[in-house]
Amino acid sequence: MDVNRATEIAASPIMADVSYNGIPVYIQHVDEEKGTARIYPLAEPDQEIEVPLRSLAEPSAMMAMEVDQVACRVSDGGMEE
């Protein structure tokens, strides 16, 4: 996950769909210098850990990127009738 997006999620009052190793998590804090985030699993708020930002995923964002890629292929004539 991008550091800017992780910081935005951590600061937002709206819960974002973020996962760590497939487990839904809450981002408490982002350390931009270290490239890490302090998170906890939604089901276990007392289990805080610090993880690299690259290990966090936002499934809804990944789906949007896939849709954009398909749209680009269609508009570039990549799909034939």
Secondary structure, DSSP 8 states (H G I E B T S, - for coil): --HHHHHHHHH-SS---EEETTEEEEEEEEETTTTEEEEEETT-TT--EEEEGGGEE-HHHHHHHHHHHHHHHHHTT-S--
